[in-house]
Amino acid sequence: MKRKRAYLRIFIFMVVLVLPSVLWLVFKAAGVTDALDFDLGEKRNKHEIALSKGGANLTSELEAWYNDRVPFRSIILKAEGAVSGAIETPYDKLIEPALIAAVNRSMNKDAEADTSAASTSADTSTAAAAEGTSAGTADASTGESTAKPENTGDVTTDPAAQTGAEDILTGGESADGAQDTIPAEETAASAVSEEAAAPAVSEEAAATDGTAGPSDTGYFPYKELSPDVIRGRDGWLFYTGTLADYTGTNLVSEGELAYEALIMTQLRDYFRSNGTEVYYIVVPNKNSVYSEYMPTLDQAPVRRTQIAEQYMQANTDLYYDYIYEELLAEKASHQLYYRLDTHWNAYGALAGADAIHRILGLPLIDRSVLSETSSVFENPDLVAMSGTAGEFGTDTMYDLNYNMHVTGTQVMNAAADGTYYEFVTPDAPYEGTLVLIGDSFRIALLNYLPRDYTHVVFIDQLANWTDYWGTIMSADKIIIEEAERNEYFFVSIAESMISYIYS
């Protein structure tokens, strides 16, 4: 019996720990692992164990290293999501709504208490004012007024004016009992009460396009659908990798900003000496633009990128632009980011292209010549990372058919993995070579910039850009683009290029 148990333990060990790794090696040799795993689509580098730290955080480093290499990672995440969903369904449907309602009731009570206190204070002030007025009237009738203003000869005897003064003192109630005006205190208190009474968003709430705002602003609990995905209001999903920017836990010191400015200026000066101008552009995170759909969390009043932009503008002559305002201006008219994906859509990229036009001194894009077509967005990354396919509906992918009157763009060169694209558009309105180096947000700009310039090159920041150094050096303009969550890449790109230049 003991021997059978020992064999059983060995068998279980083989199945649980050894067999998946063996199968993964077989599938990897067959070249099918890409279909069984996924990431953010940005070809991120896998985590390396930081042995230089002396092993102080070896446990967490090993865990991170394993998580980046675990066989069948996507399948395990989907299975974990399915099991967690089954376990959490009773909580989501029964317990959580009751807790949210309790929090909102508590918020209502607090608001009512504040309203009552404000009302009491207002009543006291009104009574004191009325008493003072009455006393002043009595003093005047007896000829013993304590305050004797100069007689200017402009005595008001209009009954209507007197009635108006009485209405103000009595809260707007006229002699016949009609309520003419509502005191400001009551109006504000009513607004506070109504806002506090708004119920939290339920799982079943209809998804919105982001132009009208969330269906309510009540308390909404923070919940991760997976280690990478946060559930938001009205069926919106957010990437946990942007949480540090949102809450302000990744702020940088002035010394770090000084180094960043120095290394970025060195790179800019090198290209400028060769007749090429360099521009640094930061695209906001989705939750920076659509914070109203985030769970109830304390948002940082000033984010890391805003501090960096302020520093660069105050201490350097770099062109460093956080294009937040352009997106806010476009937000009122269109949804700019996918509800179920981390990236901006065609309208968000349109605002980004407009910002690039402004930066390069070009006319802004004429919205009247755009024609919209749409389709279903098949593979949102946040759905894939959370394993929630079908639970939050679908997203819409737009195409705005920009500058379709120019001669068709020719793709001269393209890397099979999408890390490099080179376009030539003979009839584009602007002559010259524009090179854009950036992260995955650059992809949506492919529908705009190649129809502006006769020669446009897009390079992934993680590609082996040294292979394209000749093209980079021939550029008239270089744009280095980063999403807010990737802002630190400015330094790594500048460092690696400078090292390559002077090696």
C-alpha positions as CSV (number, residue, x, y, z in Angstrom):
1,M,0.0,0.0,0.0
2,K,2.8,2.4,0.9
3,R,4.6,1.7,-2.4
4,K,1.4,2.4,-4.3
5,R,1.0,5.7,-2.6
6,A,4.6,6.6,-3.4
7,Y,4.1,5.7,-7.0
8,L,0.9,7.8,-7.0
9,R,2.8,10.8,-5.6
10,I,5.4,10.4,-8.3
11,F,2.8,10.2,-11.0
12,I,1.0,13.3,-9.7
13,F,4.3,15.2,-9.6
14,M,5.0,14.2,-13.2
15,V,1.6,15.3,-14.4
16,V,1.5,18.6,-12.5
17,L,5.1,19.8,-12.8
18,V,6.9,17.9,-15.5
19,L,4.4,17.0,-18.2
20,P,3.3,20.6,-19.0
21,S,7.0,21.7,-19.5
22,V,7.7,18.7,-21.7
23,L,4.6,19.3,-23.8
24,W,5.4,23.0,-24.0
25,L,8.9,22.2,-25.4
26,V,7.2,19.9,-28.0
27,F,4.8,22.6,-29.0
28,K,7.5,25.2,-29.1
29,A,9.6,23.0,-31.4
30,A,6.5,22.7,-33.6
31,G,6.1,26.4,-33.7
32,V,2.5,26.6,-32.3
33,T,3.3,28.3,-28.9
34,D,2.2,31.7,-30.2
35,A,-1.3,30.5,-30.6
36,L,-1.3,29.2,-27.0
37,D,0.1,32.3,-25.2
38,F,-0.3,36.0,-25.4
39,D,0.9,39.3,-23.9
40,L,0.1,43.0,-24.5
41,G,1.1,42.7,-28.2
42,E,4.1,45.0,-27.5
43,K,6.8,42.2,-27.7
44,R,7.8,42.9,-24.1
45,N,11.1,41.6,-22.8
46,K,10.7,38.7,-20.4
47,H,11.6,39.3,-16.8
48,E,15.2,38.6,-15.9
49,I,16.3,37.6,-12.4
50,A,18.1,40.6,-10.9
51,L,21.1,38.8,-9.4
52,S,22.9,42.1,-9.1
53,K,20.6,42.9,-6.2
54,G,22.4,40.3,-4.1
55,G,19.4,38.1,-3.9
56,A,17.5,40.4,-1.5
57,N,14.3,40.0,-3.5
58,L,15.1,36.5,-4.9
59,T,11.7,35.0,-4.1
60,S,9.7,37.7,-5.9
61,E,12.3,37.7,-8.8
62,L,11.9,34.0,-9.2
63,E,8.1,34.3,-9.1
64,A,8.2,37.0,-11.8
65,W,10.6,35.0,-13.9
66,Y,8.4,31.9,-13.7
67,N,5.2,33.8,-14.5
68,D,6.8,35.0,-17.7
69,R,7.8,31.5,-18.8
70,V,5.0,29.3,-17.3
71,P,3.9,26.8,-19.9
72,F,0.3,27.3,-21.2
73,R,0.1,30.6,-19.4
74,S,-3.0,31.9,-21.3
75,I,-4.8,28.6,-20.9
76,I,-4.1,28.6,-17.2
77,L,-5.3,32.2,-16.9
78,K,-8.5,31.4,-18.7
79,A,-9.1,28.4,-16.5
80,E,-8.4,30.4,-13.4
81,G,-10.8,33.1,-14.6
82,A,-13.5,30.5,-15.2
83,V,-13.1,28.9,-11.8
84,S,-12.9,32.3,-10.1
85,G,-16.0,33.5,-11.9
86,A,-18.0,30.4,-10.8
87,I,-16.9,31.0,-7.2
88,E,-17.4,34.7,-7.2
89,T,-20.9,34.7,-8.9
90,P,-22.8,34.4,-5.6
91,Y,-20.7,37.2,-4.2
92,D,-21.2,39.4,-7.3
93,K,-24.9,38.8,-7.5
94,L,-25.9,38.8,-3.8
95,I,-23.3,40.1,-1.4
96,E,-21.5,42.9,-3.3
97,P,-24.7,44.8,-4.3
98,A,-25.8,44.8,-0.7
99,L,-22.4,46.1,0.4
100,I,-22.5,48.8,-2.3
101,A,-26.0,49.8,-1.2
102,A,-24.8,50.1,2.4
103,V,-21.9,52.3,1.4
104,N,-24.1,54.5,-0.6
105,R,-26.6,54.8,2.3
106,S,-23.7,55.7,4.6
107,M,-22.7,58.4,2.0
108,N,-26.3,59.7,2.0
109,K,-26.4,59.9,5.7
110,D,-23.1,61.8,5.8
111,A,-24.4,64.2,3.1
112,E,-27.6,64.7,5.0
113,A,-25.7,65.4,8.2
114,D,-23.6,68.0,6.3
115,T,-26.8,69.5,4.8
116,S,-28.4,69.7,8.2
117,A,-25.4,71.4,9.7
118,A,-25.3,73.9,6.8
119,S,-29.0,74.5,7.1
120,T,-28.8,75.1,10.8
121,S,-25.9,77.5,10.3
122,A,-27.9,79.3,7.5
123,D,-31.0,79.5,9.8
124,T,-28.9,81.0,12.6
125,S,-27.4,83.6,10.3
126,T,-30.8,84.5,8.9
127,A,-32.4,84.8,12.3
128,A,-29.5,87.0,13.5
129,A,-29.9,89.2,10.4
130,A,-33.6,89.4,10.9
131,E,-33.2,90.3,14.5
132,G,-30.7,93.0,13.7
133,T,-33.0,94.4,11.1
134,S,-35.9,94.4,13.5
135,A,-33.8,96.1,16.2
136,G,-32.7,98.7,13.7
137,T,-36.3,99.4,12.7
138,A,-37.3,99.8,16.3
139,D,-34.4,102.1,17.0
140,A,-35.3,104.2,14.0
141,S,-39.0,104.5,15.1
142,T,-37.9,105.8,18.5
143,G,-35.3,108.0,17.1
144,E,-32.5,106.1,19.0
145,S,-30.8,104.5,16.1
146,T,-27.3,103.4,16.9
147,A,-26.2,103.8,13.3
148,K,-26.9,107.2,11.7
149,P,-26.0,107.1,8.0
150,E,-25.7,110.3,6.1
151,N,-29.0,111.5,4.6
152,T,-28.4,111.5,0.9
153,G,-32.0,112.4,0.0
154,D,-32.4,109.0,-1.9
155,V,-34.9,107.4,0.4
156,T,-36.4,104.2,-1.1
157,T,-40.2,104.1,-0.8
158,D,-41.0,101.5,-3.5
159,P,-43.1,98.8,-2.0
160,A,-41.8,96.2,-4.5
161,A,-38.2,96.9,-3.3
162,Q,-39.3,96.5,0.3
163,T,-41.0,93.2,-0.6
164,G,-37.9,92.0,-2.3
165,A,-35.8,92.7,0.8
166,E,-38.3,90.8,2.9
167,D,-38.3,87.9,0.5
168,I,-34.5,87.6,0.9
169,L,-34.7,87.6,4.6
170,T,-37.5,85.1,4.8
171,G,-36.0,82.6,2.4
172,G,-37.9,83.8,-0.7
173,E,-41.4,83.3,0.7
174,S,-43.8,86.1,-0.3
175,A,-46.8,87.3,1.6
176,D,-49.2,84.9,-0.1
177,G,-47.0,81.9,0.8
178,A,-45.6,81.3,-2.7
179,Q,-42.0,80.2,-2.8
180,D,-40.3,82.7,-5.2
181,T,-36.7,81.6,-4.8
182,I,-34.7,78.6,-3.4
183,P,-31.9,79.5,-1.0
184,A,-28.4,78.6,-2.4
185,E,-27.8,76.4,0.7
186,E,-30.8,74.2,-0.1
187,T,-29.9,73.9,-3.8
188,A,-26.3,72.8,-3.0
189,A,-27.5,70.4,-0.4
190,S,-30.0,68.9,-2.8
191,A,-27.3,68.4,-5.4
192,V,-25.1,66.7,-2.9
193,S,-27.9,64.5,-1.7
194,E,-28.8,63.4,-5.2
195,E,-25.2,62.7,-6.1
196,A,-24.6,60.6,-3.0
197,A,-27.8,58.7,-3.6
198,A,-26.7,57.5,-7.0
199,P,-26.5,53.7,-7.0
200,A,-23.3,51.9,-7.9
201,V,-23.0,50.5,-11.4
202,S,-24.1,46.9,-11.7
203,E,-22.5,44.2,-13.9
204,E,-25.6,44.4,-16.2
205,A,-25.3,48.1,-16.8
206,A,-25.4,49.0,-20.5
207,A,-22.0,49.9,-22.0
208,T,-21.6,53.5,-23.0
209,D,-19.5,55.2,-25.7
210,G,-17.8,57.5,-23.2
211,T,-19.3,60.7,-24.6
212,A,-22.1,61.0,-22.0
213,G,-20.2,59.9,-18.9
214,P,-20.9,56.9,-16.7
215,S,-24.4,55.9,-15.9
216,D,-23.8,56.9,-12.2
217,T,-21.1,58.2,-10.0
218,G,-21.8,56.2,-6.8
219,Y,-19.3,54.0,-5.0
220,F,-17.8,51.3,-7.3
221,P,-15.5,48.8,-5.6
222,Y,-12.0,48.0,-7.0
223,K,-11.8,44.5,-8.5
224,E,-9.2,42.8,-10.6
225,L,-10.6,40.3,-13.1
226,S,-7.0,39.0,-13.5
227,P,-3.6,40.2,-12.4
228,D,-3.6,42.5,-15.5
229,V,-7.2,43.8,-15.7
230,I,-9.3,46.1,-13.6
231,R,-13.1,46.1,-13.9
232,G,-14.5,49.6,-14.4
233,R,-17.9,51.1,-14.6
234,D,-20.4,50.4,-17.3
235,G,-18.4,47.5,-18.7
236,W,-15.1,49.4,-19.2
237,L,-11.9,47.5,-18.5
238,F,-8.5,49.0,-17.5
239,Y,-4.9,47.7,-17.5
240,T,-3.4,47.3,-14.0
241,G,0.0,48.5,-15.4
242,T,-1.4,52.0,-15.5
243,L,-2.5,52.0,-11.8
244,A,0.8,53.5,-10.5
245,D,0.4,56.5,-12.9
246,Y,-3.3,56.9,-11.8
247,T,-2.7,56.8,-8.1
248,G,0.7,58.7,-8.2
249,T,2.8,56.0,-6.6
250,N,5.5,56.2,-9.3
251,L,6.5,59.9,-9.0
252,V,10.1,60.7,-9.9
253,S,12.6,62.9,-8.1
254,E,14.1,66.0,-9.5
255,G,17.4,64.3,-9.8
256,E,15.9,61.6,-12.0
257,L,14.2,64.2,-14.1
258,A,17.4,66.1,-14.5
259,Y,19.2,63.0,-15.8
260,E,16.3,62.2,-18.2
261,A,16.4,65.8,-19.5
262,L,20.2,65.5,-20.0
263,I,20.2,62.3,-21.9
264,M,17.3,63.3,-24.1
265,T,18.9,66.6,-24.9
266,Q,22.1,64.9,-25.9
267,L,20.2,62.8,-28.4
268,R,18.3,65.7,-29.7
269,D,21.5,67.8,-30.1
270,Y,23.2,65.0,-32.0
271,F,20.4,64.7,-34.6
272,R,20.0,68.5,-34.8
273,S,23.6,68.8,-35.7
274,N,22.8,66.6,-38.7
275,G,19.8,68.7,-39.7
276,T,17.1,66.5,-38.1
277,E,14.7,67.7,-35.4
278,V,13.5,65.4,-32.6
279,Y,10.1,65.6,-30.8
280,Y,9.1,63.6,-27.7
281,I,5.4,62.9,-27.4
282,V,3.5,61.1,-24.6
283,V,0.1,59.6,-25.2
284,P,-2.2,59.5,-22.1
285,N,-3.2,56.2,-20.5
286,K,-6.9,55.3,-21.0
287,N,-7.7,55.9,-17.3
288,S,-6.1,59.4,-17.4
289,V,-8.7,60.4,-20.1
290,Y,-11.6,58.3,-18.8
291,S,-11.0,58.4,-15.0
292,E,-14.8,58.6,-14.5
293,Y,-15.1,55.0,-15.5
294,M,-12.5,53.8,-13.0
295,P,-13.4,52.2,-9.7
296,T,-13.6,54.4,-6.6
297,L,-9.9,55.1,-6.0
298,D,-7.9,58.2,-5.0
299,Q,-6.6,59.6,-8.2
300,A,-3.3,61.6,-8.0
301,P,-3.9,65.3,-8.5
302,V,-0.8,65.5,-10.6
303,R,0.6,62.5,-12.5
304,R,4.2,61.6,-13.2
305,T,4.1,62.6,-16.8
306,Q,2.5,65.9,-16.0
307,I,5.4,66.6,-13.6
308,A,7.9,65.5,-16.2
309,E,6.4,67.8,-18.8
310,Q,6.4,70.8,-16.5
311,Y,10.1,70.1,-15.6
312,M,11.1,69.8,-19.3
313,Q,9.3,73.0,-20.2
314,A,10.8,74.9,-17.3
315,N,14.4,73.6,-17.5
316,T,15.1,72.6,-21.1
317,D,14.3,73.6,-24.7
318,L,13.2,70.0,-25.6
319,Y,10.0,69.5,-27.4
320,Y,8.3,67.3,-24.8
321,D,4.5,67.2,-25.2
322,Y,2.0,65.3,-23.2
323,I,-0.9,65.4,-25.6
324,Y,-3.6,65.3,-22.9
325,E,-5.5,68.5,-23.9
326,E,-6.0,67.4,-27.5
327,L,-7.6,64.2,-26.4
328,L,-9.9,66.0,-23.9
329,A,-11.0,68.4,-26.6
330,E,-11.9,65.4,-28.9
331,K,-13.5,63.4,-26.1
332,A,-16.8,65.4,-26.0
333,S,-17.6,64.2,-29.6
334,H,-16.3,60.7,-29.8
335,Q,-15.1,57.7,-27.8
336,L,-11.3,57.8,-28.0
337,Y,-10.1,54.5,-26.4
338,Y,-11.5,51.0,-26.8
339,R,-13.7,50.1,-23.9
340,L,-12.2,46.6,-23.8
341,D,-8.6,47.3,-24.9
342,T,-5.7,49.3,-23.5
343,H,-5.2,51.4,-26.7
344,W,-6.8,54.4,-28.4
345,N,-9.1,53.9,-31.4
346,A,-9.2,55.7,-34.7
347,Y,-10.7,58.8,-33.1
348,G,-8.1,58.9,-30.4
349,A,-5.3,58.5,-33.0
350,L,-7.0,61.3,-35.0
351,A,-6.6,63.6,-32.0
352,G,-3.0,62.3,-31.8
353,A,-2.4,63.0,-35.5
354,D,-3.8,66.5,-35.0
355,A,-1.3,67.1,-32.2
356,I,1.5,65.9,-34.4
357,H,0.3,68.3,-37.1
358,R,0.4,71.1,-34.6
359,I,3.9,70.1,-33.4
360,L,5.2,70.0,-37.0
361,G,3.6,73.3,-37.9
362,L,1.0,71.7,-40.3
363,P,-2.6,72.7,-40.7
364,L,-5.0,70.8,-38.4
365,I,-7.0,67.9,-39.9
366,D,-10.2,68.9,-41.6
367,R,-12.9,66.7,-40.0
368,S,-15.4,67.4,-42.8
369,V,-13.4,65.3,-45.3
370,L,-13.4,62.2,-43.1
371,S,-15.7,59.4,-43.8
372,E,-16.4,56.8,-41.0
373,T,-16.7,53.1,-41.5
374,S,-16.8,50.6,-38.7
375,S,-16.6,46.9,-37.8
376,V,-16.5,44.7,-34.7
377,F,-13.1,44.8,-32.9
378,E,-12.4,41.1,-32.7
379,N,-9.6,40.7,-30.2
380,P,-9.4,43.3,-27.4
381,D,-6.3,42.7,-25.3
382,L,-8.0,43.3,-22.0
383,V,-10.6,40.6,-22.7
384,A,-7.8,38.2,-23.6
385,M,-5.8,39.0,-20.5
386,S,-8.9,38.6,-18.2
387,G,-10.4,35.6,-19.9
388,T,-13.8,37.3,-20.0
389,A,-14.7,36.8,-23.7
390,G,-18.4,37.6,-24.2
391,E,-19.0,38.9,-20.7
392,F,-18.7,42.6,-21.6
393,G,-20.2,42.7,-25.1
394,T,-18.2,43.9,-28.1
395,D,-16.1,46.9,-29.1
396,T,-16.2,48.9,-32.3
397,M,-13.3,49.5,-34.6
398,Y,-13.4,52.6,-36.7
399,D,-11.7,53.7,-39.9
400,L,-11.9,57.4,-40.9
401,N,-10.5,57.1,-44.4
402,Y,-8.1,60.1,-44.1
403,N,-6.7,61.8,-47.2
404,M,-8.1,59.2,-49.5
405,H,-7.6,61.6,-52.5
406,V,-3.8,61.1,-52.5
407,T,-2.2,58.4,-54.6
408,G,-2.3,55.1,-52.8
409,T,0.4,54.6,-50.2
410,Q,3.0,52.0,-51.2
411,V,4.4,49.8,-48.5
412,M,8.1,49.6,-49.4
413,N,9.3,47.5,-46.5
414,A,7.6,45.7,-43.6
415,A,8.9,43.4,-40.9
416,A,7.0,40.1,-40.6
417,D,6.5,40.8,-36.8
418,G,5.1,44.3,-37.4
419,T,8.0,46.1,-35.8
420,Y,9.0,48.0,-38.9
421,Y,6.9,49.7,-41.6
422,E,8.1,52.0,-44.4
423,F,5.6,53.9,-46.6
424,V,6.0,56.0,-49.7
425,T,3.1,58.2,-50.8
426,P,4.1,60.2,-54.0
427,D,1.2,62.6,-53.9
428,A,1.2,63.3,-50.1
429,P,1.0,67.0,-49.4
430,Y,4.3,67.3,-47.5
431,E,7.7,66.4,-48.8
432,G,10.3,64.7,-46.6
433,T,11.0,61.7,-44.4
434,L,9.3,61.3,-41.1
435,V,10.4,58.6,-38.7
436,L,8.3,57.6,-35.7
437,I,9.8,55.4,-33.0
438,G,7.3,54.2,-30.4
439,D,5.2,51.6,-28.6
440,S,2.0,49.9,-29.7
441,F,0.0,53.2,-29.8
442,R,1.9,54.0,-33.0
443,I,-0.1,51.4,-34.9
444,A,-3.3,53.4,-35.1
445,L,-1.2,56.4,-36.6
446,L,-0.5,54.3,-39.6
447,N,-3.8,55.4,-41.0
448,Y,-2.8,59.1,-40.9
449,L,0.9,60.0,-41.1
450,P,1.7,58.0,-44.3
451,R,-0.8,60.2,-46.1
452,D,0.8,63.4,-44.9
453,Y,4.4,62.8,-45.8
454,T,5.9,61.3,-48.9
455,H,8.1,59.0,-46.9
456,V,7.2,57.7,-43.4
457,V,8.8,55.0,-41.3
458,F,7.4,53.4,-38.2
459,I,9.8,51.5,-35.9
460,D,8.9,49.6,-32.7
461,Q,10.9,50.8,-29.8
462,L,11.9,47.2,-29.0
463,A,13.0,46.4,-32.5
464,N,16.6,46.1,-33.5
465,W,16.6,49.7,-34.7
466,T,20.3,49.6,-35.5
467,D,19.3,47.6,-38.7
468,Y,17.5,50.8,-39.8
469,W,20.1,53.4,-38.7
470,G,20.7,54.7,-42.2
471,T,17.0,55.5,-42.6
472,I,16.8,57.1,-39.2
473,M,19.8,59.3,-40.0
474,S,18.2,60.4,-43.3
475,A,15.0,61.6,-41.5
476,D,13.9,65.2,-41.6
477,K,11.8,64.8,-38.5
478,I,12.0,62.1,-35.8
479,I,9.1,61.6,-33.4
480,I,9.7,59.4,-30.3
481,E,6.3,58.4,-29.0
482,E,5.5,56.7,-25.7
483,A,2.3,55.9,-23.9
484,E,2.1,57.4,-20.4
485,R,2.7,54.0,-18.8
486,N,5.9,53.6,-20.9
487,E,7.3,57.1,-20.4
488,Y,10.5,55.8,-18.9
489,F,11.4,54.3,-22.3
490,F,12.5,57.8,-23.4
491,V,15.6,57.4,-21.3
492,S,16.4,53.8,-22.4
493,I,16.0,54.7,-26.1
494,A,18.2,57.8,-25.7
495,E,20.8,55.9,-23.7
496,S,21.0,53.0,-26.2
497,M,21.2,55.4,-29.2
498,I,23.9,57.6,-27.7
499,S,25.9,54.5,-26.8
500,Y,25.6,53.2,-30.3
501,I,26.5,56.7,-31.8
502,Y,29.7,57.0,-29.7
503,S,30.7,53.3,-29.7
